């Protein structure tokens, strides 16, 4: 229970507009008045559906029947069902006012009979008690005021006005407090209570009465909600109080304060001779007062973003009264909680899809627990802009089964996007049911002994954002797509065998320990594979700097790297090799994967705080593809399937992460900055020809009450172009070249720049990478390359393959021999370049390349033809690349050879889809093919 420092939330300390249950009765016709009266206080609360209309309405006429009749009259006139219930274990205090405090007129001809409040000074408010901050002198009229009571149900008599000028039995005035608007500061009310008590005790001590005769505390109300006083004649104010604290000045705002002037006549008596003319102390004519609870019993639920403390609007909570609910399970609390938890899970699931049907969904699962009186035991409220949901027995949404001194279950049942239902236990959570908070509404006072008592309970829920995932790609040291959905590398591109990184950045929450699932599924494009990976926890420290804690290292084991880190790649096909580190096997994409030690990835915990590799499960399958019969392109008629890698956080790691984040928060880490960084080293494989490499990541999670997913994708690309060597001018029939020239050989050069320098060095045919080979680049050669490039000098490297079987440089690769390509390696020495020769249709291809500036150098010319005088230069980018379809035709680069003695022109770049067309020879050919060539030039 939180301490309240003002009364704005708890209505008022004193009196609402209706201040007394029984009005003081004016009577002068009988002289044998009793000296004492037994006053029976009935502590009751309205539980009816329309409780807000009935608060403080019924006050009766001092008899039990009077209250009952008033209730019946109200129900008859309104058609509303009331439900007043007794309240047990409540205490009341009666304070006897000094005789001079309130003077009631006795002139029966004065139809107004308005009481007069004394202007006598009664004490001082101290500096720390007054609103002005100065010492103030207080009069009775500063505290009390006459209040005119308009007739409501239960007024006496029940017909006509409250003032009966014939019998003069009823006074339409009563006494209230000046400070009754609920906005008075607590310190002032405490000061006024002190002054009243001290002035009253001093007054009566001077008259010979003790404090015990002036301030009376009742016994607790019994099972019927009743307790009794025997009070001497005089004017009394009766209010609900406590005996738990010895300071008898403590008063509560739980019920309507009542003013009575004793002795009082019974208005139901017909004449002076009736034995019940006076209310007295015999036990036969007791004065019955109905202390109606009017302060709201309130539960306030605060909802905040657990990471930044900001309030969350429109979160819905369920309230269930514990005692009445448990009664349906014959007092078995465990059975009740199990049933409630089961219902809550169903409610959450339905509300997620139909948040506008809260009442219907609650009834669907909870209506079976409605009590015999037809009053539901549950209610739902949503948070306002301040993140507060209020359950109250007052107001426009009054809940009529709320009661002080009862316990309640509160559960979160709906959270708006992008939040998750809170499933993390707090201090209010019921054991084993973290989302169910148990709240006690108790009579509360501050330790200083001077606090007004209130019936209010509070609890807090902290929601976390739904986990999200971000995908990026890192090429040549540049990162693309980070914190951007579905974007990637548009400029760099990767060469076949070149190592680059897929970066997965997945958010996690501090309550991840309560999750039942957290899984990342990386769909790896068929034209790439991964070799190694790392997993780390990243966050922002107290100084705003990004920090990273390494957790695990992973190795694929299927594609070993050389000394320079270049991975070996498969060649003719993707075999679809399944793998898992879980010896019990894994399930990925509905595929059952058995454990195989030969293919199992290596998973190593690199953080000393982790017990071992069992914190994660890594499983997946490599891609599937097959080349066509000419080994020119992937055969799309055969199965082509992407590979995938699935990373699952096991319960041990989820708990460790939650505890680690808690510890880091104590060191000042920024809450909400938590991410898991899963970085995979990848490479483009043989199937990477001229296309995008699109990588998709899917995050799946499951909490106690919710599940969800998130997705992102990124891409890089490989470039390439089909080259068609033609015999003279190209002849196209139905977009197919018919005059291809076989046997022409080309070397491919790649310009080294500052941007691609480091990548090329890693893929270089060097002594470091290939220590047993000849004609490799030395350390000095590489150093000179770096110096030249940094100085702006144009340097070229040349495309080469290693023989699949001998792992020696391939001098030549014949397009018509069905040779399978090896790795893409760059050499400084053109003598090592692998010369590609054209097939019978003139076809050859260069593919699986990064973007950049390239040149074709003709080094073998078929007999009887002229050799190109200069290299053919062209550019490859994501936009400027060819479509590899395995046949010489439209969209390729045409390079013509001309027979000896014929005039030859060098090819020129002509656009994206046709970099060069050799136009020579006969004007007639140009004219005949003008339309076709124009189309190709566009």
N, C-alpha and C positions, 0 to 999 in steps of 0.2 A: 504494500500500500504506500503510495507516495504522499508525502506531507503537502497539505494545501495551505497556501499563504494568504489567500483571500477567500471571500465567500461568493464570488461571482459565479462559480461553478455549482454551488450547492443551494441555490435558491435564496434562502434567508435564515438568519438566526432566529428571527422573531416571528411575526405574525403576518399571514397573507391578508387579503381583504376580508376574509371571514375569520374572526378571531376567537370565538368561543363556542363551546358546544351548547351551553345553556345560558341564556341571557339573565342578568340580575333581575329579580322579581321585586317590584315595589309593593309593599304591604304595610298597612297600619292598623288593620282591623282586629288583630289578635295580640294580646299582650303576653301570653304564656309561651314565649318563643323558646326553642331548645337552645342550650348553650354549646352543644356540639352537633356536628353532622357527619354521618358516615358517607364518604365520597368513594364510589366505586369507579375506577378508571378502566375503561375497556380499550385496550390497545389493538387497533384494527388497521388493515391495509386493504385497499381496493385492488382486486385482481381481475376485474371485469375487462372485457374487450374494449369498452369505451371509457376506461379509467380516467382518461384526461378530462372528461366532462364531469366526473363525479368527485374530483378532489375537493376536500373541505366543503362539500355541499351539505351533507347531512349533519345536523347538530341536534335534532330531536327536541324533547321538552323536559329532559331530566329523568325520564322513565325509560325502562328497557323497551316498553311497548311503543313509546314515542319514536325511537329510532327505527324500529321495525316498520311502523306505519309510514314513516317518511320514505323508506326504501321502496315499499310497495307502491306508494303514490307515484314515485318517480318512474318506476318500471311500467306502471299502467299508463302514465301520460306519454312516455317516450317510446315504449315498446322495446327498450333496451334491457338486457339481462345484466344485473349487477352481481358482484361476487366479493363481498367484504369478508375477510378472513382474520381470525385472531392471530396476534403476534405474541409469541412467548418470550420469557426471560428479558423483558424490558423493565426499566426502572423509571420512576417519575419523582420529581421534586416539587414540593409545594412551598411557596414563599409567602409569608404573611406580610402584606404591605402595611406600613404605618397608617394610623387612622387619618392623618392629615394629608396623605398623598393623593387620594381621590375622594372627592366629596360628591355623593349622589343626592340629587334633589329629592325632597319628600313631599313637595306640594302636588297633591293629586290633581289640582286644576291646571298645572303646567303640563300640557300634553307633550312637550318636547322632552323634558326630564334629562337633558344633556348633562353628563357628569362634568365636574370641573377638576382640572389637574392643578395641583399646588405649584406655585412659583417659588417655593422655598428652596434654598440651596442645600444640596445634600453631600457634596464632596468635590474633590479636585481631580481632573485628569492630568496625569503627569506629562512631561514633555515627550516622552517616548510612546505615549498612548494617543495623543491628540492628533487630529488631521492637520492642524496648523503648525505643529511642531513647537507650540508654546503651552505653558500651563494654563488650563482652562477651568473656570468654576462651573459646575453643572447643577441645574435645577431639576426637580421632578418633571417639569414640563418639557425639559430637554430629552427626557427618556420616554415618558408615557404620553399618550394622546387618546382622546375619545374617538371611537370609531362607530359610525352608524351602520347597522347591519340591515341590508335589504333582505326581504324574504326570499329564501330558497326552499327547496324541498326539506321538510322537517321543521319549518318555522312554527312557532307557537303563537296563536292557534294555527291549525293547518288551513284554515280558511280566513281570508281577510288579511289586514296588515299586521305587522309584528306588534304594533302598539294598539292594545285594546283599551279604548278610553272608557269602556263601561265597567270593566273589572279592575282596571289599573294594575293588572297582574304582570304585564310584560313591559319591560323597558327596551326600547329599540336601540339603545346605546350600549356599547361595551368598551373595554379598554384594550388598546394595542400599543405596540412599540413605535417610537418615532423612526427608528432605523430598521425599516422592514422591507427595503427594496432589493436586498441581496447584493448591493454594491458596496456596502460599508466595509472598510478595512478591518481585518481581524484584530489588529492592535486596539482599535477604538472600541470594538465590542467587548473585548476582554476588560478594557478599562471601565466601561459602563457597568459590566457585571460586578466588577469589584466594588464600585461605588454604591450600587444598589444593595449588595450584600452587607457592606460595612454600615451604610446608613440605616438599613433595616435592623440589623443586630444591635447597633448602638441605641436606636430608638426604643426597642423593646426591653433591652437590659435596663434602661432608665425607668421602665415601667415594671420592672421586677420579673421579666420573663427571660428564660435561658435561650441560648441559640437553638437547642434541640426543640424548643416549643415554637420556634419561629421558622426554622428551615427543616422540613421533614422530607425524608427519603423513604420511598415505598419499598415493600418487598418486590421481588421480580414477579412479573405477570405469569399466571399459571397456564395450564394447557388450554384454558378457554380465553386466554389473553387478558385476564382480569387481575387487578390488585386494588388494595383499599387504603384509605386514610381515615382517621378521625380528626376532624379539624374544628377548632374553636370558631366562634363567630368573628367575622371580620372579612377583610378583602384579601383574596388569595390569587396568586398566579401559579398555575400548575403546568409544568413543562417536563418533557422527557429528559432523563438524566442518567448518570452512571454512579455506581458505588465502587467501581474498580479502582478509582483514585480517591484519596481521602479529601481532596479539595472539592467540597460540595458546591462550589460555584460553577463547576462544569455543567453546561447544559447542551443538549443536542438539538439538532434541527430535524429530528426524525418525525415529529408529529406536531399537530397544531397546538400552540400554546392556548391555555384556557384561563379566562378571568371569571371568578365567581365572587359574589358578595353574600356571605352567610349571616343569619339563616336565610333560607330561600323557601318560598311557597311552592307547593306542587300545583301546577296550573290545571291538573286534571281533577282536583278536588272541587266539589260542587258548592260547598258552603263551609263556614267556619267550624261547624260541628264535626266535620269529617275527620277521622283519625289520621288520615294521610295529608292533612292540610299543610303541615310542615314536613320538609325533609328533615330527618333527625338521625340520631346515632343508635337507635334501637335495633337496627338491622332489618326492620320491616319497611321503613320509608327512606331507603338510601338514595342519595343523589347519584345518578348514573351519568358519567361523562364519557363521550366517545372520542378518544384521542386518535384522530385519523392521521395515518402516516401521509405526509404531503411532500417531504423531501424526496427527491428521486433517488432510488437505488440505481447506481450508475456503474457501468463497466466501460472504461475507455481503452481502446486497443490502438496502439501507435504502430504505424507501418512506415519503415524507412528503407532506403537503399542501404544494404549492409556495408557497402564499400565507401560511400561518401556521406551517409547520414541524411540525405535529402528525403523529404516525405514523398510517399507514393500514393497517388489518387486512384480511386475506383477499385481498390482491393476489397474482396468480400470475405466476411468472417461469419462463422456459425457460432451461435451461443446455445448451450444446452445446460439446463439446470441439473446439477449432479444428483441431489438427493431424490428428486422426483423421478429422474430417469433410472437411477439404480433400483428404485422400488419395483420397476417392471421385471427386474432380474432377481427378485427376492433378496435384495441386499448384496448380491454377488458383484462386487466392483469390477473384478477381472472380466467377467462375462459381459458386463455392460460396456467396458472399454473395448473389448474385442468387437462387439456388435457396432459400436460407434465408429471405430476405425474402419471397419469394413464398409459401412455406409458412406463415410467421408471419401474413401477412395472412389466409390461409384459416383458420388456427387461431383467430385473434382473432374472426373472424366467426362461427365455429361455437360458440366458448365463450360468446359473448355470449348466445346462446339456450340453451346447455346447459352451464352452469358445473360441473355435477356429473359431467361425462363427460370430464374432463381427459385421463386416460390414453388412453382410446379415441381421442380426437381427435388427440392427439400421434402415436399409432401410425399413424393414417390418413394423415398427411402426412409423417411422418419415418421410418417403418419401412423404407422403401426404402434408407435409409442405414445399416442395421445391418451391423456388421462380420462377417467370416468366422467369428469365434469365437462369434457369436451374442450379443454384448454390445451393448446399445444405447448410442449415443453421447450421449444426451440424457436430461434429467430435468426435472421441474417441481416447484416448491415454492411455498408461499404464505406471506405475511407473518404474523407473530404479532401480539399486541396491542401490541408495541413497534415494529411496522412493519418487522421484520427477517425476511427469508427466508434460510434457511441451507442451502447445499449442502455436504455434508461426506462424507468417506470413513469417518466414524464415526457411531455412534448407531443409533437404531431405524430411521432412514430412510437408512442408509448408501448412498452412491453409489460404486460400485466402479470407475469409470473416472476418478476424480479423481486427479490426480498433481501433486506439486510440480514447479515449473519448467515447467509447461505453460501455454498460453493458452486462454481460454474465451470463448465468446460468450454473453452474457446478454441476454435480451429480455423485455419485459413483454408478457404475452399476455392478461391479464384484469384489469379493475379493477371493483370493486363500485360500485353507485350511491352517490353521484352523481358519480363521477369518470370522467375520460377517460383512455384509454391515453396515456402520455407519448410525444409525437412530437417533442419538442424536443431538439436535440443538446446533449450535455455534453462535458466533457473526455475521457470514456471512449468516446464514440460513434465508431463506424466511419464514415469519410467516406462521405457520401451515404446512410447508413443510420442515422438518428438514434436509432432505438429499439434498435439492436443495440450493446451495449457490449462492448468487448474487455477482458478482465481477465487480467492476468498473475499467476500464482502463483509467487513467487520466494523464494529464500532471502534473508532480510532481517535486517539488524542496524542498531542505532542508530549515529549518527555518533560517539558517545563510545567506540565499540569494545567495549562491555561488555554488549551486549544479547543475550538468548537469541534464537535464530533460529526463525522460525515459517513455516509454509506457509499463508498466508491472503491472500485477495484481497478487496477491497471495492469496491463501486460504489453510487452513489446515483441514484434516480429520484425526480423530483418530479411528482406528478400535480396536475392542476387540476380544479376542479369543472366539471361540465357547464354550458355557458352556459344561462342562463335569461332569460326576458323577462317584463316586467311592464307592464301597460297601465293607464293612468289617464286621467281626463277632468277638465279644468279649466273651470269655469263660474262667471261672476261673481267671479272671483278665488279661488274655492274649488276645491281639488283633491280628487277622489274616486277611490278604488280603488287608490291608490298602495301598493305592497307587500302587496296583498291580491288573491287570485285571484278573478276573475269577480265583482267588485263595481263599483259606479259611483254616479252621481248619482241620489239618491232624492228630492231636495227642490227643486233649483233649476229645472231644465229650461231649454230654449232656445227663442227665438222664431225664426221663419223669417228667414234672412238674418243673424242674430246670430252674430258670431264667437266661437268657443270653441276649446279646444285638445284634441286627442288627444295624449297623452303616452306615448311608448314608451321604456321604460328597459330596455336589454338589457345583460346582463353580458358582459364579455369577459375573456380571460385573457392573461397576458403572452406566452404562446406562440402568440398568434394569427397571428404571422408564418409559422408552419408549417402553418396551415390552408389547405385548398384551396377552401373555400367558407364564406361567412358572409353570410346573406341574411335580410332582414326583409320579410315580405309582410303589408301592412295591408289587411284587408278592410273597406272603408268602406261603411256601410249605404246603401242606394239613396236614402234620404231625406236625404242630406247629401253635401257635396263638400268638398274641401280647396283652399286657395288658395296658402298659403305654408308653408315648413317650414325648420327649422334642424337641424343635426347637430352635437353637441359631445361631447367626452370629459370625463367627470366622475370625480372621485376625492377621497379624503380626504387632506389634507396632514398634515405631521408634528405640527401643532397640533390635529388633530382637526376641522379646518374643511373644509367641502365646497368644492371648487374646480371650475371649469368652463373648458375650453379650446374655443373656438369653432372649428369645422372648415369647415362648408359652410352656405350659404344656398340655398334652392330656391324657385322661383316657378312656379305652375301655368300662368299666362298665359291661361287660359281664362275666368277670372272676375275681371276687374279690380275694384279697390276704389275707393270714393270718398275724399274728403278725410278723412273720419272713420274710414276703414278698413272700411266696410261693403262686402261683395262683391256684385257683380251676380249674380243667379241666373237659371238657366234657368226657363222657365215651363210650357209645356204638356207637356213631356216631357223625359226624360233620354235623351240621344242616344248614349251609349256611345262617347265619343271616346277613341281609343287614343293614347298618347303615349310617347315615350322620348327620352332625351338621347344615346343610343348611335347614332351614325351608321351602324353596322353592323346595327342592329336588335336587338330583345330578344325573349325568350321569357318570358311571364308566364302562369301557370295554363294552360300548354299552348297559349297563344295567341301566334302569331307577330306581332310588332308591327314594322312598318317605320318607318323614320325619316321624320318630316314636320316640316319647319322651322316650319310654321304652328302646329302643336300641341305642339312639343317644349318641355318645361319648361326654365327657366333654372337652371343649376347653377353656383354660384360658390364657389370656395375662398376663405375669409376668413382663413385662417391663413397667415402669411407663410412658414412652413416647408413648406407643401404646394406642389407644383409646379403644380397646376392642378386643374380639375374632373374630370380623368380618374380620380381616386381612387374615385369612386362611379358607379354606373349607376342611374338612376332611370327607371322605366317603369311603365305601368299603363293603366287605362281608367276612365272615369267611369261612373256608374250608368246603367241602362236602365229606363225606365218610361214609361207613357202614361196620360193622364187619360181618364176615360170621356167619352161624348158630351155630357154635361151639365157637364163640367169641375168636377164635385163631388168626385170621389175618384179614386184610382189604379185603373185598370182591371186587375184581377188576372187577367183572361182573356188579356191581352196579356203579352209577356215582361216580367218584373220581375227585374232582376239587380243585385246589389251592385256597386259599383265597387271598385277595388283599386289600391294603389300598392306597388311593390316596390323596395326599396333594397338594392343589392348592393355589398359592399365588395370592391373589386378588389385584386389582389395588391400593388400599390404602396402602397395605404393600409394594408393588413394589416401589411405590413413596417414602415411608418412608425409605426403604433400600437405595435408591439412594441418598437421602438427608443425611442419616446417614453416608454413605461412604464418601461423600464430606466433611462433618464435621470432620471425623476421619483423612482424608488426611491432613487437615489443622493442625492436631495435630502431624503429622509425620508418620502416618500409611503407611505401604508399599502397594503401589498400585498393584493390581493384586493378593493380598493374600486373597481375599474375598471368603468365603465359607459359605454355609448353612449346619449346622450339624443337621440332623434329626436322633435321636437315639430312637429305639423302644426296650422296654423290651419285651422279647418273652419267650416262653417255649415250650418244646416238649409235644405234647398231646398224647392221647391214641393210635393214629395211628402211633406214632413213635415207631417202633419195632427194626429193624436192617437195617438201611439204611442211606443215606445222606439226610440232610435237606438243599436243595438248594434254595437260596433266590436271586431273580433277581430284579434289580431296573431299571426303565426306566425314563429318563428325556425327557420331551417334552417342546419345547419353540417356541414362535412366536414373531418375531419383526415386525416392519413396513413392511420390504421388504423381510424377510427371515424367514425360519422355519427350525427346525432340531431336532435331538434327540441324545441321547447317552445311553449306556447300560453297566451295569456291573453286575456280580453275584459273590456270595461267598457261602460258605457252612460250616456247621459243620456236626456232625453225631450222631446217637445213635447206640449202639452196643447191641448184644444179641445172644443167641444161643438156639436152640431147643435141649432139653435133652430127650433121649430115654432110659427108664429103660427096660432092657431085662431079660428074664428068661434064665440065662446061656448065652451061646455064641449067638451073634446076628445072626439071620437068615434073609437074604434079598432075596426077590423074586421081580425081576423087580424094584429094588431100594426101595422097601417098606419092613419095618420090620414086620415080621409075628409072632414073639414071644415076643411081648411087655408084660411087667409086670405091672399090675395096683396096686394102693394102696401104692406105695413107696412114702415117704414124705421127702422133703429136705428143709433146710434153706440155704439162700444165704448170704455169708459174703463178705464184700467189704473192702479192705485194705485202711486205711487212711494214706495219705502222706502229705507232706508239700504243694504240689501243689493243692490237692483237699480239703484240710482241711476247708477252709472258705466256700466252696460250700456245703460240707457235713453238717457243722454246721447250715447253713441256712435251710437245709432240714431235720434237726434232730427232732426226737420225743422228744421234750424238754418241760419243764414246761413253758418256756416263750412263746412257740408257741401254746401249748395246756394246758392252765392253769387249766382246769376243769377235765383233764384226770389223770389216775393213771399210775404209773410205768414209768413216764417220767424222762428224764435226768435233773438233777438239774444244777444250775450254777456252783457248785463245780465240778460236773462230767465233765462238758464241759471244765472247766479250766484245770482239770487234763489231759483230752484228748489232749489238746493243748500242755501242758508241755511234755507229753510222746512223741508225734509226733515230736516236735521240737528236742527232745533228741535222736531221731532215734529209739525209741521203736516201735515194731510192734503192731498196734492196729487195731481192726476190728469193723465195724458196720454191722448191719444186715437189710436185706430187709424186709419191712413191708408195708401193705396196711391199709388204713382206710376203714371201711365198708361204702358203698355208702349211705346207709340209716341212719345208727346209728352214723356214723363218729367215731366209736370205732375201736381199732385195730382188724384186722381180724386174728384169730388164725390159720385158715387153708383156703386154696383155692384149691378146687378140679378141676382138669383139665377136668373132665368129667361132671361137674355139670353146665356148661355154665355160671359160675360166671363171672361177669364183674369186671375187675380190677379197683381198686381205685388209688389214687395218690401213687407215689413212695416216701416212707419215710424211713429214716435210723434211727435205734435204737441202743443205746449202750448196751441195755439189750437183750440178745438173747431170753429171755422169751417172748418178744414182737414180735418176728419175725413171719411173716406169712409163715406158712409151706405150700409149694406147693406139691400136691400129683399127681402122674401120673394117666392118664386115662386108659381106657381098652386097648388101643394100646401102653401103656407105655409112652405116650407123656406128656411132660410138657415143659414150656418155661419160660425163663427169658429174657426180652427184654426192650428196651427203657432205656438202661444203658449208662453211660459214660465209657470212656476207663479206664483201670486199672487192678489191680490184684484181682481175685475173688476166692472163694472156695465154693464148695457144701458140706454140711454136712448132711448125711443121719440120720434123726431123727425118721422116721417111716419105719419099715421093714415089709413086708407082712409075714404072719405066715408061718413058715417052711423054711424061707430063712435067710441067714447070713446077718448081718449088716456090712457095710463098716467100716473097722477099723480106717481109717484116712480120713480127708477131701480131696475132689478132687479139686486140684488147677488148675486154668486156667487163661489165659490172654485175655482180650478183647481190641482190637484196631480197627482202621478204616479198617485195612487189616484182622485182626484176629477176625472174627465174622461170625456168621452163616447167612444163608438165611432163613428167616421165611416164610414158606409156609403152615404151619398149619397141617402138617402130618409127622408122624414118618418115616424117610427114609434117603436116602443117604445125607451126608453132616452134619448130626447131631452129637452130642456127645453121645456116647453109654456108659451107665453105667450098668454093669451086676450084678445081684444078683444070688447067688448060693445056692442051697438047703443045709440045715444043713448036715454036714459031708463031703461035697465036698470041695476040695482045692480051695481057692479064691486068686486072685492077685488084687492088687489095679490098677485102670486104670491109664494110663500114657498119657501125651500130645504127640500127634504124628504128628502135623502139623496144617496148617491153617484150612483146611476143615474137619479134623477128629482129635480132640484133644485127644481122647483116645478110644482104642478098647480093651475090655477084651478078652484076649486069654487064655482060660483054657480048660482043659478036653482033649477030645479024639484026639489023633494024626490023626486019620482017618478024623475027621472033618476038621482039619487044611489042610490035604492033599487035601481033596475034594474041599475045598474052597480057596486053595492057590492063584489061579489066581485072584479071586474076591477080596480077602483081600489085595493082592499086589496093586491092582488098588486103593483101598480105602486108603492105606497107603501113596500114593503119594501126 
